[in-house]
Amino acid sequence: MSEMVYYDLKKAAKMTPSLPVQVARELGRRIVAGTFEPGTLIDDENKLAERYQVSRVVIRDAVKILVGKGLLDVRRGIGTKVRPRDQWVLWDDDVLAWHITAPANPQFLRQLMDIRLAFEPKASRWAAERATDKDIVEIESAILKMEAEKGSIEKFIVADAMFHKAVLHAAHNEFLTAMEGVIYSALLVSVKITNQDPRENEDSIPFHREVFEAIAARDGKKAEELTEVLLRDACERLDKEFDQ
């Protein structure tokens, strides 16, 4: 699963990234993947400039980007060090996207699912209480897209993400809407683990349709309960895969 799917879901600008951004992404992917471990020094400016065939100014700007995301710490006379994971800006879109192509990190994914369990059931309740007619149509459209794309892993998971996005937006809470990146990252990372066979896609559609029907019926309590069931099922399937 490509991290570009994440950027597409977030509707990120399609402009070609600058050289510092490109280098920052290359280094960021390696940090998130564990190639550069927390507490270790990365190569100096000269070596990085030679490796990526760019100027030292580009390297400095790339490092500044990663410092801003909490991944790197620059100390004069010491060098540039990878910061501990608990100091990373984990809500950052790039950091979430870079986890998609990195080796699966069970602890990170379980923490993402914890966040989803904490907020998405409430979002479904509020969607049932606050959704406009247009919101209801958007949620149903995502369900229909899931049904149409059940034979494809990537297209199905995009439709799945659009369903959860539509529910979040229907809750009409700006803080929840701002969390959609967590959902995309969790879905796109977990699909590599649990959705190896597209035939399994069909099993999750009834769960999503039940949530939609509860929202459409304005039954907030049922929508909240069904969303929790849906997410706990996903957690159980992940745990089974991690325990193998």
ROPA-650140 format. One record per residue: x, z, y of N, C-alpha, C in turn; residue in one letter. Coordinates in Angstrom, 1 decimal. Each point is the difference from the previous one (the first is absolute). Layout:
! residues N
<<X, Z, Y>, <X, Z, Y>, <X, Z, Y>, "a">
...
END
This chain:
! residues 244
<<0.8, 0.0, -1.2>, <-0.8, 0.0, 1.2>, <0.9, 0.0, 1.2>, "m">
<<-0.2, -1.0, 0.9>, <0.8, -0.1, 1.2>, <-0.4, 0.9, 1.1>, "s">
<<1.0, 0.5, 0.8>, <-0.4, 0.9, 1.1>, <-0.7, -0.8, 1.1>, "e">
<<0.1, -1.4, -0.1>, <-0.7, -0.8, 1.0>, <-1.5, 0.1, -0.1>, "m">
<<-0.5, 0.4, -1.2>, <-1.4, 0.2, -0.2>, <-0.4, 1.2, 0.9>, "v">
<<0.8, 1.0, 0.1>, <-0.3, 1.2, 0.9>, <-0.1, -0.5, 1.4>, "y">
<<1.0, -0.7, 0.5>, <0.0, -0.5, 1.4>, <-1.2, -0.9, 0.2>, "y">
<<-0.4, -0.8, -0.9>, <-1.2, -0.8, 0.2>, <-1.3, 0.8, 0.1>, "d">
<<-0.1, 1.1, -0.8>, <-1.1, 0.9, 0.0>, <-0.1, 0.7, 1.4>, "l">
<<1.2, 0.3, 0.5>, <0.1, 0.7, 1.3>, <-0.2, -1.0, 1.1>, "k">
<<0.0, -1.3, -0.3>, <-0.1, -1.0, 1.0>, <1.1, 0.0, 1.0>, "k">
<<1.2, 0.2, -0.6>, <1.2, 0.0, 0.9>, <0.3, -1.3, 0.5>, "a">
<<0.6, -0.1, 1.2>, <0.3, -1.2, 0.6>, <0.9, -0.9, -0.9>, "a">
<<-0.3, -1.3, 0.1>, <0.7, -1.0, -0.9>, <1.3, -0.5, 0.6>, "k">
<<0.4, 0.5, 1.2>, <1.2, -0.5, 0.6>, <1.2, 0.3, -0.9>, "m">
<<1.0, -0.9, 0.1>, <1.2, 0.2, -0.8>, <0.7, 1.2, 0.6>, "t">
<<0.4, 1.0, -0.8>, <0.6, 1.2, 0.5>, <1.4, -0.3, 0.5>, "p">
<<0.4, 0.8, 1.0>, <1.3, -0.1, 0.6>, <1.1, 0.3, -1.0>, "s">
<<1.2, -0.3, 0.3>, <1.1, 0.3, -0.9>, <0.2, 1.5, -0.2>, "l">
<<-0.1, 0.9, 1.0>, <0.0, 1.4, -0.2>, <-1.1, 0.5, -1.0>, "p">
<<-1.2, -0.6, 0.2>, <-1.1, 0.4, -0.9>, <0.3, -0.4, -1.4>, "v">
<<0.5, -1.2, -0.2>, <0.3, -0.5, -1.3>, <1.1, 0.8, -0.7>, "q">
<<1.0, 0.4, 0.7>, <1.0, 0.9, -0.5>, <-0.5, 1.4, -0.3>, "v">
<<-0.8, 0.5, 0.9>, <-0.6, 1.3, -0.2>, <-0.9, 0.0, -1.3>, "a">
<<-0.7, -1.1, -0.2>, <-0.8, -0.1, -1.2>, <0.8, 0.0, -1.3>, "r">
<<1.2, -0.7, 0.1>, <0.8, -0.1, -1.2>, <0.6, 1.4, -0.3>, "e">
<<0.5, 0.7, 1.0>, <0.5, 1.3, -0.2>, <-1.1, 1.0, -0.4>, "l">
<<-1.1, -0.1, 0.7>, <-1.1, 0.9, -0.3>, <-0.5, -0.1, -1.4>, "g">
<<-0.1, -1.2, -0.5>, <-0.4, -0.2, -1.4>, <1.0, 0.7, -1.0>, "r">
<<1.2, -0.1, 0.3>, <1.1, 0.6, -0.9>, <-0.1, 1.5, 0.1>, "r">
<<-0.2, 0.5, 1.2>, <-0.1, 1.5, 0.1>, <-1.3, 0.5, -0.8>, "i">
<<-1.1, -0.7, 0.2>, <-1.2, 0.5, -0.7>, <0.1, -0.2, -1.5>, "v">
<<0.7, -1.0, -0.4>, <0.2, -0.3, -1.4>, <1.0, 1.0, -0.6>, "a">
<<0.8, 0.7, 0.8>, <1.0, 0.9, -0.5>, <1.4, -0.5, -0.2>, "g">
<<0.2, -1.3, 0.4>, <1.3, -0.5, -0.1>, <1.0, 0.8, 0.9>, "t">
<<-0.5, 0.3, 1.2>, <0.7, 1.0, 0.8>, <-0.7, 1.3, -0.1>, "f">
<<0.6, 1.0, -0.6>, <-0.7, 1.3, -0.2>, <0.1, 0.9, 1.2>, "e">
<<-1.0, 0.8, 0.1>, <0.0, 1.0, 1.2>, <1.3, 0.8, 0.0>, "p">
<<0.5, 0.2, 1.2>, <1.2, 0.7, 0.1>, <1.3, -0.8, -0.1>, "g">
<<-0.1, -1.2, -0.4>, <1.2, -0.9, -0.1>, <0.2, -0.8, 1.3>, "t">
<<1.2, -0.5, 0.2>, <0.3, -0.8, 1.1>, <-0.2, -1.5, -0.3>, "l">
<<-0.6, -0.8, 0.8>, <0.0, -1.4, -0.2>, <1.2, -0.6, 0.6>, "i">
<<0.2, -1.3, -0.3>, <1.2, -0.7, 0.5>, <0.1, 0.0, 1.5>, "d">
<<1.2, -0.1, 0.6>, <0.2, 0.0, 1.4>, <-0.5, -1.3, 0.6>, "d">
<<0.0, -0.1, 1.3>, <-0.5, -1.2, 0.7>, <0.7, -1.3, -0.4>, "e">
<<1.3, 0.1, -0.1>, <0.8, -1.2, -0.3>, <-0.4, -0.5, -1.4>, "n">
<<-0.1, 0.8, -1.0>, <-0.3, -0.4, -1.3>, <-1.4, -0.6, -0.1>, "k">
<<-1.0, 0.7, 0.7>, <-1.4, -0.5, 0.0>, <-0.1, -1.3, 0.8>, "l">
<<0.8, -0.1, 1.1>, <-0.1, -1.3, 0.7>, <0.6, -1.2, -0.8>, "a">
<<1.0, 0.3, -0.8>, <0.6, -1.0, -0.9>, <-1.0, -0.3, -1.1>, "e">
<<-0.6, 1.0, -0.6>, <-0.9, -0.2, -1.1>, <-1.2, -0.9, 0.4>, "r">
<<-0.6, 0.3, 1.2>, <-1.2, -0.7, 0.4>, <0.3, -1.2, 0.9>, "y">
<<1.3, -0.2, 0.3>, <0.4, -1.1, 0.8>, <-0.7, 0.0, 1.4>, "q">
<<0.0, 1.2, 0.6>, <-0.5, 0.2, 1.4>, <1.0, 0.8, 0.8>, "v">
<<-0.3, 0.1, 1.3>, <0.9, 0.7, 0.9>, <-0.2, 1.5, -0.2>, "s">
<<1.0, 0.8, 0.5>, <-0.1, 1.4, 0.0>, <-1.2, 0.5, 0.8>, "r">
<<-0.3, -0.7, 1.1>, <-1.2, 0.4, 0.8>, <-1.3, -0.1, -0.8>, "v">
<<-0.1, -1.0, -0.8>, <-1.2, -0.1, -0.9>, <0.0, 1.2, -0.9>, "v">
<<1.1, 0.4, -0.6>, <0.1, 1.1, -0.9>, <-0.4, 1.3, 0.7>, "i">
<<0.5, 0.2, 1.2>, <-0.4, 1.2, 0.8>, <-1.5, 0.1, 0.2>, "r">
<<-0.5, -1.2, 0.4>, <-1.5, 0.0, 0.3>, <-0.8, 0.3, -1.3>, "d">
<<0.5, -0.6, -1.1>, <-0.7, 0.3, -1.3>, <0.0, 1.4, -0.4>, "a">
<<1.2, 0.6, 0.2>, <0.2, 1.5, -0.3>, <-1.0, 0.8, 0.9>, "v">
<<-0.1, -0.4, 1.3>, <-0.9, 0.7, 0.9>, <-1.4, 0.0, -0.5>, "k">
<<-0.4, -1.1, -0.5>, <-1.4, -0.2, -0.6>, <-0.2, 1.0, -1.1>, "i">
<<1.0, 0.1, -0.9>, <-0.1, 0.9, -1.2>, <0.1, 1.5, 0.4>, "l">
<<0.8, 0.3, 1.1>, <0.1, 1.3, 0.5>, <-1.4, 0.4, 0.5>, "v">
<<-0.7, -0.9, 0.7>, <-1.4, 0.3, 0.5>, <-1.0, 0.2, -1.1>, "g">
<<0.3, -0.5, -1.2>, <-0.9, 0.2, -1.1>, <0.4, 1.2, -0.8>, "k">
<<1.0, 0.7, 0.4>, <0.5, 1.2, -0.7>, <0.9, -0.2, -1.2>, "g">
<<0.4, -1.3, -0.2>, <0.7, -0.2, -1.3>, <1.5, 0.2, 0.2>, "l">
<<0.5, -0.2, 1.2>, <1.5, 0.1, 0.2>, <0.3, 1.0, 1.2>, "l">
<<1.2, 0.6, -0.1>, <0.5, 0.9, 1.0>, <1.4, -0.4, 0.4>, "d">
<<0.2, -0.3, 1.3>, <1.3, -0.4, 0.4>, <0.8, 1.1, 0.7>, "v">
<<1.2, 0.3, -0.6>, <0.8, 1.1, 0.6>, <1.4, -0.6, 0.4>, "r">
<<0.3, 0.2, 1.2>, <1.3, -0.5, 0.5>, <1.2, 0.7, -0.8>, "r">
<<0.9, -0.8, -0.4>, <1.1, 0.6, -0.8>, <-0.3, 0.2, -1.5>, "g">
<<-1.2, -0.1, -0.3>, <-0.4, 0.2, -1.5>, <-0.5, -1.3, -0.6>, "i">
<<-0.9, -0.7, 0.7>, <-0.6, -1.2, -0.5>, <-1.5, 0.0, 0.0>, "g">
<<-0.6, -0.9, -0.7>, <-1.4, -0.1, -0.1>, <-0.5, 0.4, -1.4>, "t">
<<-0.8, 1.1, 0.0>, <-0.4, 0.6, -1.3>, <-1.5, -0.2, -0.2>, "k">
<<-0.3, -0.1, -1.3>, <-1.4, -0.1, -0.4>, <-0.6, 1.4, 0.0>, "v">
<<-1.1, 0.1, 0.7>, <-0.7, 1.3, 0.2>, <-0.8, 0.4, -1.3>, "r">
<<-0.3, 1.3, -0.2>, <-0.8, 0.4, -1.1>, <-1.4, -0.6, 0.1>, "p">
<<-0.7, -0.2, -1.1>, <-1.3, -0.7, 0.0>, <-1.0, 0.8, 0.8>, "r">
<<0.1, 1.4, 0.0>, <-1.0, 0.8, 0.8>, <0.2, -0.2, 1.5>, "d">
<<1.0, -0.8, 0.4>, <0.2, -0.2, 1.5>, <-0.4, -1.5, 0.3>, "q">
<<-0.4, -0.8, -1.0>, <-0.4, -1.3, 0.3>, <-1.4, 0.0, 0.6>, "w">
<<-0.3, -1.1, 0.8>, <-1.3, -0.1, 0.6>, <-0.9, -0.8, -1.1>, "v">
<<-0.5, 0.7, -0.9>, <-0.7, -0.6, -1.1>, <-1.2, -0.8, 0.3>, "l">
<<-0.6, 0.3, 1.2>, <-1.2, -0.7, 0.4>, <0.3, -1.4, 0.6>, "w">
<<1.3, -0.2, 0.3>, <0.4, -1.3, 0.6>, <-0.3, -1.1, -0.9>, "d">
<<-0.5, -1.1, 0.6>, <-0.5, -1.2, -0.8>, <1.2, -0.6, -0.9>, "d">
<<1.2, -0.1, 0.6>, <1.1, -0.6, -0.7>, <0.4, 0.9, -1.2>, "d">
<<0.0, 1.3, 0.3>, <0.4, 1.0, -1.1>, <-1.0, -0.1, -1.2>, "v">
<<-1.3, 0.0, 0.4>, <-1.0, -0.2, -1.1>, <0.2, -1.3, -0.7>, "l">
<<0.2, -1.1, 0.7>, <0.1, -1.3, -0.6>, <1.3, -0.1, -0.9>, "a">
<<1.1, 0.6, 0.4>, <1.2, 0.0, -0.8>, <-0.1, 0.7, -1.3>, "w">
<<-0.9, 0.9, -0.1>, <-0.2, 0.7, -1.3>, <-0.7, -1.0, -1.0>, "h">
<<-0.6, -1.0, 0.4>, <-0.7, -1.0, -0.9>, <1.0, -0.7, -0.9>, "i">
<<1.1, -0.4, 0.5>, <1.0, -0.7, -0.8>, <1.1, 0.9, -0.5>, "t">
<<0.0, 1.3, 0.3>, <0.9, 0.9, -0.5>, <-0.4, 0.4, -1.4>, "a">
<<1.0, 0.6, -0.8>, <-0.4, 0.5, -1.3>, <-1.1, 1.1, 0.2>, "p">
<<-0.9, 0.1, -0.9>, <-1.1, 0.9, 0.1>, <0.5, 1.5, 0.1>, "a">
<<-0.5, 0.7, 1.0>, <0.3, 1.4, 0.2>, <-1.2, 0.8, -0.3>, "n">
<<-0.1, 0.6, -1.2>, <-1.2, 0.8, -0.3>, <-0.4, 1.0, 1.0>, "p">
<<0.9, 0.8, 0.5>, <-0.3, 1.0, 1.0>, <-0.6, -0.6, 1.3>, "q">
<<0.6, -1.0, 0.5>, <-0.5, -0.7, 1.2>, <-1.4, -0.5, -0.2>, "f">
<<-0.3, -0.6, -1.2>, <-1.3, -0.6, -0.3>, <-1.0, 1.1, -0.1>, "l">
<<0.3, 1.1, -0.7>, <-0.9, 1.1, -0.2>, <-0.4, 0.6, 1.4>, "r">
<<1.0, 0.1, 0.9>, <-0.2, 0.5, 1.3>, <-1.0, -0.9, 0.8>, "q">
<<0.2, -1.3, -0.2>, <-0.9, -1.0, 0.7>, <-1.4, 0.3, -0.5>, "l">
<<-0.1, 0.1, -1.3>, <-1.4, 0.2, -0.6>, <-0.6, 1.4, 0.4>, "m">
<<0.9, 1.0, 0.2>, <-0.5, 1.2, 0.6>, <-0.7, -0.2, 1.3>, "d">
<<0.7, -0.8, 0.9>, <-0.6, -0.3, 1.3>, <-1.3, -0.7, -0.1>, "i">
<<0.0, -1.0, -0.9>, <-1.3, -0.8, -0.2>, <-1.1, 1.0, -0.5>, "r">
<<0.3, 0.8, -0.9>, <-1.0, 1.0, -0.5>, <-0.5, 0.9, 1.1>, "l">
<<0.9, 0.4, 0.9>, <-0.4, 0.9, 1.0>, <-0.9, -0.6, 1.1>, "a">
<<0.1, -1.4, 0.2>, <-0.7, -0.6, 1.1>, <-1.1, -1.0, -0.3>, "f">
<<0.3, -0.8, -1.1>, <-0.9, -1.1, -0.3>, <-1.4, 0.4, -0.4>, "e">
<<-0.2, 1.1, -0.8>, <-1.4, 0.4, -0.3>, <-0.8, 0.3, 1.2>, "p">
<<0.6, 0.7, 1.0>, <-0.6, 0.3, 1.2>, <-0.3, -1.3, 0.8>, "k">
<<0.9, -0.9, 0.0>, <-0.2, -1.3, 0.7>, <-1.3, -0.7, -0.6>, "a">
<<-0.1, 0.1, -1.3>, <-1.2, -0.7, -0.6>, <-1.3, 0.7, 0.4>, "s">
<<0.1, 1.4, 0.1>, <-1.2, 0.7, 0.5>, <-0.4, -0.4, 1.4>, "r">
<<1.0, 0.0, 0.9>, <-0.2, -0.4, 1.3>, <-0.4, -1.5, 0.2>, "w">
<<0.5, -0.8, -0.9>, <-0.4, -1.4, 0.0>, <-1.5, -0.1, -0.3>, "a">
<<-0.5, 0.8, -1.0>, <-1.4, 0.0, -0.3>, <-0.9, 0.5, 1.1>, "a">
<<0.6, 0.9, 0.8>, <-0.8, 0.5, 1.2>, <0.1, -0.8, 1.2>, "e">
<<1.1, -0.8, 0.2>, <0.3, -0.6, 1.3>, <0.1, -1.5, -0.1>, "r">
<<0.0, -0.6, -1.1>, <0.3, -1.5, -0.1>, <-1.1, -0.8, 0.7>, "a">
<<0.4, -1.0, 0.7>, <-0.9, -1.0, 0.5>, <-0.4, -1.0, -1.0>, "t">
<<-1.0, -0.8, 0.3>, <-0.3, -1.1, -1.0>, <1.2, -0.9, -0.3>, "d">
<<0.7, -0.3, 1.1>, <1.2, -0.8, -0.2>, <1.0, 0.6, -0.9>, "k">
<<0.2, 1.3, 0.1>, <0.9, 0.8, -0.9>, <-0.4, -0.2, -1.4>, "d">
<<-1.3, 0.2, -0.3>, <-0.5, -0.1, -1.3>, <0.3, -1.4, -0.6>, "i">
<<-0.2, -1.0, 0.8>, <0.3, -1.4, -0.5>, <1.5, -0.2, -0.3>, "v">
<<0.9, 0.6, 0.8>, <1.4, -0.1, -0.2>, <0.4, 0.7, -1.4>, "e">
<<-0.6, 1.2, -0.2>, <0.3, 0.7, -1.3>, <-0.5, -0.9, -1.2>, "i">
<<-1.2, -0.5, 0.1>, <-0.5, -0.8, -1.1>, <0.8, -1.3, -0.2>, "e">
<<0.4, -0.6, 1.1>, <0.9, -1.2, -0.1>, <1.2, 0.3, -0.8>, "s">
<<0.6, 1.2, 0.2>, <1.2, 0.3, -0.7>, <-0.3, 0.2, -1.5>, "a">
<<-1.1, 0.6, -0.3>, <-0.4, 0.1, -1.4>, <-0.2, -1.4, -0.7>, "i">
<<-0.6, -0.9, 0.7>, <-0.2, -1.4, -0.5>, <1.3, -0.7, -0.2>, "l">
<<1.0, 0.3, 1.0>, <1.3, -0.6, -0.1>, <0.7, 0.6, -1.3>, "k">
<<-0.1, 1.3, -0.2>, <0.6, 0.6, -1.2>, <-0.6, -0.7, -1.3>, "m">
<<-1.3, -0.2, 0.0>, <-0.6, -0.6, -1.2>, <0.5, -1.5, -0.2>, "e">
<<0.2, -0.7, 1.2>, <0.4, -1.4, -0.1>, <1.5, -0.1, -0.4>, "a">
<<0.8, 1.0, 0.3>, <1.5, -0.1, -0.2>, <0.4, 0.9, -1.2>, "e">
<<-0.9, 0.4, -0.9>, <0.3, 0.9, -1.0>, <1.1, -0.5, -1.0>, "k">
<<0.1, -1.3, 0.0>, <1.0, -0.6, -0.9>, <1.4, -0.1, 0.5>, "g">
<<0.2, 0.5, 1.3>, <1.3, -0.1, 0.6>, <0.4, 1.4, 0.4>, "s">
<<1.3, 0.4, -0.3>, <0.5, 1.4, 0.4>, <0.1, 0.1, 1.5>, "i">
<<0.7, -0.9, 0.6>, <0.3, 0.1, 1.4>, <-1.2, -0.1, 0.9>, "e">
<<-0.8, -1.1, -0.3>, <-1.2, -0.2, 0.9>, <-1.0, 1.1, -0.2>, "k">
<<-0.1, 0.5, -1.3>, <-1.0, 1.1, -0.2>, <0.4, 1.2, 0.8>, "f">
<<1.3, 0.4, -0.1>, <0.4, 1.2, 0.7>, <-0.1, -0.1, 1.5>, "i">
<<0.1, -1.2, 0.6>, <-0.2, -0.3, 1.4>, <-1.5, 0.3, 0.3>, "v">
<<-0.9, -0.5, -0.9>, <-1.4, 0.2, 0.2>, <-0.3, 1.5, -0.1>, "a">
<<0.6, 0.7, -0.9>, <-0.1, 1.4, -0.2>, <0.3, 0.7, 1.3>, "d">
<<1.2, -0.3, 0.5>, <0.4, 0.6, 1.3>, <-0.9, -0.3, 1.1>, "a">
<<-0.6, -1.2, 0.1>, <-1.0, -0.3, 1.0>, <-1.2, 0.8, -0.1>, "m">
<<-0.4, 0.4, -1.3>, <-1.2, 0.8, -0.2>, <0.3, 1.4, 0.7>, "f">
<<1.1, 0.6, -0.4>, <0.3, 1.3, 0.6>, <0.2, 0.0, 1.5>, "h">
<<0.6, -1.1, 0.5>, <0.1, -0.2, 1.4>, <-1.4, 0.0, 0.7>, "k">
<<-0.9, -0.8, -0.6>, <-1.3, -0.1, 0.6>, <-0.7, 1.4, 0.0>, "a">
<<0.2, 0.8, -1.1>, <-0.7, 1.3, 0.0>, <0.6, 0.9, 1.1>, "v">
<<1.4, -0.1, 0.1>, <0.6, 0.8, 1.1>, <-0.5, -0.3, 1.4>, "l">
<<-0.1, -1.3, 0.2>, <-0.5, -0.5, 1.3>, <-1.5, 0.4, 0.3>, "h">
<<-0.8, 0.0, -1.1>, <-1.4, 0.4, 0.1>, <-0.2, 1.4, 0.3>, "a">
<<1.1, 0.9, -0.2>, <-0.1, 1.4, 0.3>, <0.1, 0.2, 1.5>, "a">
<<0.4, -1.0, 0.7>, <0.1, 0.1, 1.5>, <0.8, 1.2, 0.5>, "h">
<<1.2, 0.2, -0.6>, <0.9, 1.0, 0.4>, <1.4, -0.6, 0.2>, "n">
<<0.5, 0.0, 1.2>, <1.2, -0.7, 0.3>, <1.2, 0.6, -0.8>, "e">
<<0.0, 1.3, -0.3>, <1.1, 0.6, -0.7>, <0.0, -0.5, -1.5>, "f">
<<-1.2, -0.2, -0.6>, <0.0, -0.5, -1.3>, <0.4, -1.5, 0.0>, "l">
<<-0.5, -0.7, 0.9>, <0.4, -1.4, 0.1>, <1.5, -0.2, 0.1>, "t">
<<0.7, 0.9, 0.7>, <1.4, -0.1, 0.1>, <0.7, 0.3, -1.3>, "a">
<<-0.7, 0.5, -1.0>, <0.6, 0.4, -1.3>, <0.0, -1.1, -1.0>, "m">
<<-0.5, -1.2, 0.4>, <-0.3, -1.0, -1.0>, <1.3, -0.5, -0.7>, "e">
<<1.2, 0.2, 0.7>, <1.2, -0.4, -0.6>, <0.4, 0.8, -1.2>, "g">
<<-0.4, 1.3, -0.1>, <0.2, 0.8, -1.1>, <-0.7, -0.6, -1.2>, "v">
<<-1.3, -0.4, 0.2>, <-0.8, -0.6, -1.1>, <0.7, -1.3, -0.5>, "i">
<<0.4, -0.8, 0.9>, <0.6, -1.3, -0.4>, <1.3, 0.3, -0.8>, "y">
<<0.8, 0.9, 0.4>, <1.3, 0.3, -0.7>, <-0.3, 0.5, -1.4>, "s">
<<-1.0, 1.0, 0.0>, <-0.3, 0.6, -1.3>, <-0.6, -1.0, -1.0>, "a">
<<-0.9, -0.9, 0.5>, <-0.5, -1.0, -0.9>, <1.0, -1.0, -0.4>, "l">
<<0.9, -0.5, 0.9>, <0.9, -1.0, -0.4>, <1.2, 0.5, -0.8>, "l">
<<0.3, 1.3, 0.1>, <1.0, 0.6, -0.8>, <-0.6, 0.3, -1.4>, "v">
<<-1.2, 0.5, -0.1>, <-0.6, 0.4, -1.2>, <-0.3, -1.2, -0.9>, "s">
<<-0.3, -1.2, 0.7>, <-0.4, -1.1, -0.8>, <1.1, -0.5, -0.9>, "v">
<<1.2, 0.2, 0.4>, <1.2, -0.3, -0.9>, <0.0, 0.8, -1.2>, "k">
<<-0.7, 1.1, 0.0>, <0.1, 1.0, -1.1>, <-1.2, -0.1, -0.9>, "i">
<<-1.2, -0.1, 0.6>, <-1.2, 0.2, -0.7>, <-0.8, -1.3, -0.3>, "t">
<<0.3, -1.1, 0.8>, <-0.8, -1.2, -0.1>, <0.9, -1.2, -0.5>, "n">
<<0.6, 0.2, -1.1>, <0.9, -1.0, -0.6>, <-0.9, -1.1, -0.6>, "q">
<<-1.2, 0.3, -0.4>, <-0.9, -1.0, -0.6>, <-1.2, -0.2, 0.8>, "d">
<<-0.2, -1.2, 0.6>, <-1.2, -0.3, 0.8>, <-1.3, 0.3, -0.6>, "p">
<<0.0, 0.0, -1.4>, <-1.3, 0.3, -0.6>, <-0.5, 1.4, 0.2>, "r">
<<0.9, 0.9, 0.5>, <-0.4, 1.4, 0.3>, <-0.6, 0.1, 1.3>, "e">
<<0.1, -1.1, 0.9>, <-0.6, 0.1, 1.3>, <-1.5, 0.2, -0.1>, "n">
<<-0.6, -0.6, -0.9>, <-1.5, 0.0, -0.1>, <-0.5, 1.5, -0.2>, "e">
<<0.8, 0.8, -0.6>, <-0.4, 1.4, -0.3>, <-0.3, 0.8, 1.3>, "d">
<<0.8, -0.3, 1.0>, <-0.1, 0.8, 1.3>, <-1.1, -0.5, 0.9>, "s">
<<-0.5, -1.2, -0.2>, <-1.1, -0.5, 0.9>, <-1.2, 0.8, 0.0>, "i">
<<-0.6, 0.5, -1.1>, <-1.2, 0.8, 0.0>, <0.2, 1.3, 0.8>, "p">
<<1.2, 0.6, 0.0>, <0.2, 1.2, 0.7>, <-0.1, -0.3, 1.5>, "f">
<<0.6, -1.1, 0.5>, <0.0, -0.4, 1.4>, <-1.5, -0.3, 0.4>, "h">
<<-0.7, -0.7, -0.9>, <-1.4, -0.4, 0.3>, <-0.8, 1.2, 0.2>, "r">
<<0.2, 1.0, -0.8>, <-0.8, 1.2, 0.1>, <0.2, 0.7, 1.3>, "e">
<<1.3, 0.0, 0.5>, <0.3, 0.6, 1.3>, <-0.7, -0.8, 1.1>, "v">
<<0.0, -1.3, -0.1>, <-0.6, -0.9, 1.0>, <-1.5, 0.3, 0.0>, "f">
<<-0.6, 0.1, -1.2>, <-1.5, 0.2, 0.0>, <-0.4, 1.3, 0.6>, "e">
<<0.8, 1.0, -0.2>, <-0.3, 1.4, 0.6>, <0.2, -0.1, 1.5>, "a">
<<1.0, -0.7, 0.5>, <0.1, -0.2, 1.4>, <-1.1, -0.8, 0.6>, "i">
<<-0.4, -1.0, -0.7>, <-1.1, -0.9, 0.5>, <-1.3, 0.8, 0.0>, "a">
<<-0.2, 0.9, -0.9>, <-1.2, 0.8, -0.1>, <0.1, 1.2, 0.9>, "a">
<<1.1, 0.2, 0.8>, <0.1, 1.1, 0.9>, <0.1, 1.3, -0.7>, "r">
<<0.5, 0.1, -1.2>, <0.1, 1.2, -0.7>, <1.4, 0.5, 0.1>, "d">
<<0.3, 0.8, 1.0>, <1.4, 0.4, 0.3>, <0.6, 0.9, -1.1>, "g">
<<-0.8, 0.9, -0.6>, <0.5, 0.9, -1.0>, <0.4, -0.8, -1.2>, "k">
<<-0.9, -0.9, -0.5>, <0.4, -0.8, -1.1>, <1.2, -0.9, 0.2>, "k">
<<0.1, -0.6, 1.2>, <1.1, -0.9, 0.3>, <1.3, 0.8, -0.1>, "a">
<<0.0, 1.2, 0.6>, <1.2, 0.9, -0.1>, <0.4, 0.3, -1.4>, "e">
<<-1.0, 0.4, -0.8>, <0.3, 0.4, -1.4>, <0.5, -1.2, -0.8>, "e">
<<-0.6, -1.2, 0.2>, <0.4, -1.2, -0.8>, <1.4, -0.4, 0.4>, "l">
<<0.3, 0.1, 1.3>, <1.4, -0.4, 0.4>, <1.0, 0.9, -0.6>, "t">
<<-0.3, 1.3, -0.1>, <0.9, 0.9, -0.6>, <0.2, -0.3, -1.5>, "e">
<<-1.1, -0.4, -0.7>, <0.1, -0.4, -1.4>, <0.9, -1.2, -0.1>, "v">
<<-0.2, -1.0, 0.9>, <0.8, -1.2, 0.0>, <1.5, 0.3, 0.1>, "l">
<<0.3, 0.8, 1.0>, <1.4, 0.3, 0.2>, <0.6, 0.9, -1.0>, "l">
<<-0.7, 0.9, -0.6>, <0.5, 0.9, -1.1>, <0.3, -0.9, -1.2>, "r">
<<-0.8, -1.0, -0.3>, <0.2, -0.9, -1.1>, <1.3, -0.7, 0.2>, "d">
<<0.2, -0.5, 1.3>, <1.3, -0.7, 0.3>, <1.2, 0.9, -0.2>, "a">
<<-0.1, 1.3, 0.4>, <1.0, 1.0, -0.2>, <0.3, 0.2, -1.5>, "c">
<<-1.0, 0.1, -0.8>, <0.2, 0.3, -1.4>, <0.7, -1.2, -0.7>, "e">
<<-0.4, -1.2, 0.4>, <0.7, -1.2, -0.6>, <1.4, 0.0, 0.4>, "r">
<<0.4, 0.3, 1.2>, <1.4, 0.1, 0.5>, <0.7, 1.0, -0.8>, "l">
<<-0.6, 1.2, -0.1>, <0.7, 1.1, -0.8>, <0.3, -0.4, -1.4>, "d">
<<-0.9, -0.7, -0.6>, <0.2, -0.5, -1.4>, <1.2, -1.0, -0.1>, "k">
<<0.1, -0.8, 1.0>, <1.1, -1.0, 0.0>, <1.3, 0.7, 0.3>, "e">
<<0.0, 1.0, 0.9>, <1.3, 0.7, 0.3>, <0.4, 0.9, -1.2>, "f">
<<-0.9, 0.5, -0.7>, <0.3, 0.9, -1.2>, <0.5, -0.8, -1.2>, "d">
<<-0.1, -1.3, 0.0>, <0.4, -0.8, -1.2>, <1.5, 0.0, -0.1>, "q">
END
